[in-house]
Amino acid sequence: MDFWGQRIVGIFQRKYLKISFLALLFSCQEGGQVSSIPYYNGPDFSPYFLDKQEAKALINHHIDHFYLKDHHGNTYSHDQLKGKIHVAQFIFTRCGNICPEMISQMKTVAHKFRAHPQVELLSFSVTPWIDDVPTLNKFAQEKRIDVPNWHLLTGSKSNIYDLARRSYFAEEEIGFTKDSTEFLHTEHMILVDKEGRIRGIYNGTLALEAEQCVKDMEKLLTEN
């Protein structure tokens, strides 16, 4: 069984999965080529395998607009993502457990897509009151993050937390209901296509899943 087959079986085993009959009906109809990379439309991460026209009609969730600062002190916004796919993760510089491994796995992605004109890599700080621009810059130097299309981002806590939970569904099922002031910590790495639609979610601490993210990115770039 391939990677996505295993992931789908795992999702079905969880009680939160709700497969849309309408999506299944559309994906069985004759039409355009159905993408091998699923679309996700809600925090339960039910996968929808659709062609482009079906996706346009059925998938209404997109990453929201944002304006933040990167580790070089430059303003970074959703405008920089237009016409590009991107991978997002949520970290903090003082994290001593999962974050070092998350950075390591993001480097796997960065190595493959270094300076790629259609790829952006985003690491949002979940402790922006600590991780100001100088702190993120120092962290980038210590971790040898020198990839031009990898951006460590900071800004308003409320903006970042809202973006994480409502746009990226960083904590899956609880994305919409968790108190926005409660600390955000997740190992997820989220893949987003050129239209701002979520196309993949991976455990950002595992090498196998980082490698799968790379494969899915390569397919997305070909599809688009």
N, C-alpha and C positions, 0 to 999 in steps of 0.2 A: 504494500500500500504506500502511495507517495505521500509527500509532506502534507499537502492540503487535504488528502483523504483522511489522514490520521487526525488532523486538526478538526475536521468536520465531525468525525465520530466522537471526538472528545467533547465538542460543543453540544452535541445531541445528548450526551450523558449528563449534562448539567441541566438542572430544572428550569433555568432561565431562558432556554432557547425557544424562540417563537418563529417558525418559518412561515413566511407569507405565501398563502396559496396563490395570490395574484402574481407574485414574482415567479413562482414555479410554473404557472400557466404560461406566462409570457416567454420564459426561457425555453419552453418546449415548442413554441410556434416557429414556423419558418421565417427567416429574416436574415439579419446580419449575423456575423460570426460572434458567438458567445465568448466573452473573455474568460480566460483560465484564471485570472486574478479576480477574486470576489470584490463586491462593493459592500460597504457597511453603512447603514442608515440610522442606527440608534445605539445606545449604550449597552444593549444586550449582545451586540456584535453577531447578529444573525447574518450569515453570508448570503449574498444574492449574486448568482452567476448570470449575467445579462449581456446582451449586445449593446452597442452604443446608443441606439435609439431607445431601447427599453430603459437603460440607465438614465437617460435624459428625462424620461417620463416619470420614473419611479423614485429615483434617488434625489431627495430634496435637501439633504444635509450637506453643508459645506463649512470649511473652516472660516471663522469670522475674521473681520478686519482687526488689526492690532498695530500699535506703534510702540516700539521698545528701543533699548540701546544695546549695541553689541559690545564685545570685550575690547574693541578699539575705540569706543566712545562715539561711534557713528549711529545715527538713527536707522533702525531696521524695522521694516513694516511688511505687510502683506503684499505691497507693490513689488517687492523683490522676488516674490514667488510666482508672479504671472508667467505662464508659459513654461513652468518648471514643475518637476516632481520634487517632493521633499520628505525627509525623515525627521521626526521630532522625538525628543526624549526630555525627561524632567529630572534634574539633578540638583545637588548643592555642593559647594566646595568643601564643607566640613564633614561631609558624609564619609563614614569609614567602613560601611558594610557593602551595600550593593553598587554604589556609584562608581568606585574604581573599576569594577568589572563592566559596568555599563559604558564607561568611557573607552575601555579596551575594545569592546564589541563594536562601538561606533567607529573606532579606528579601522576595523575590518571593512566597513562600508566606505569610509573616507579613502582608504587605500585604493579601492576600486574606482571611485568616482572623483578623485582629486581634481579640482578645477573644472569639472564637467560643466559645460555651459547650461545644461538643462537639469541640474541637480543642486539642491541646497540641503544642508544638514544643520539642524537647530537643536541646541541644548538650552532649555529654559531653566533658569534658577528658581527653585521653590523657596529659597530664603533670600529674596532680593533686598531685604533690609540689611543683610550682611554682605551679600555678593554684589557690591557696587562695581562700576567699571574697572577701577584699579585692581580690585580683588580678583575679578574674572580674568583680567589680563595676566596677572601673576600666575593664576591657576593654569591658564593656557600655556604659559611658558614652562611651568613645572611639568606639565603633562605632555609637553612637546606637541601641542595642537597648533600646527602651522598650515593647515589646509585652508586655502583662500575661500572656499565655499562652505566652511564649517563655522557657525556663529554661536557664541555663548551669549545668551540674552538675559537682560535684567530690566526692571522697571517697577511699576506699581504691583504690589502683592495682589490686590483685588483683580487687576486686569489679567495677570498671569494665571491666577487660580480659576477665574471664570473661563478663560481660554482653555485651560487644561481640562476642566470638567465638562464644559458645555460644548466645546468645539472638538477637542481631541478624544473625549470620553476616556480620559487617562485612567480613571478608576472603574471603568466598565459600568456595571449596574447602578452604582451609587453616584454616577456622574452628575445627575440633575438634583439630587436630594440632599447630598452632604452639605453641611454648613460650610459656607465659603471661607470661614475663619479657621476651620479645622485643618491641621497640617496635612499637606499633600505629599505623598511618597509612593512612587510606583516604579516598577522595573520595566514598564512597557515602552516599546519603541514603535512608533506609529508611522506608517507609510501613507502618503497623500499624493493623489495624482495632480495633473496640470489644471484640472477644474476645481481643485480644492476638496475633493471627495476622498474619504478614508478608504484605502484599498488593502491595508494589511496591519495586523497587530502582532507583535513578537515579544518574547521574553528577552529583554535587552541584556540579560546577564549570561545568556547561553550562546556559545559559538555556533552551534548548529542553526539556531534561529537567525542569527546575524547573517550567516551564509545564505539562508533561504530568503532573507530580505534582499540581499544583493541580487539573487536570481529573479525575484519578483520585480525589482527595479529595472533590470535589463529587459524584461518582458514589457513592462509599462512603457519604456522608452521606445520600444519597437512598435507597440500598438498605437502610439501617438505620433 
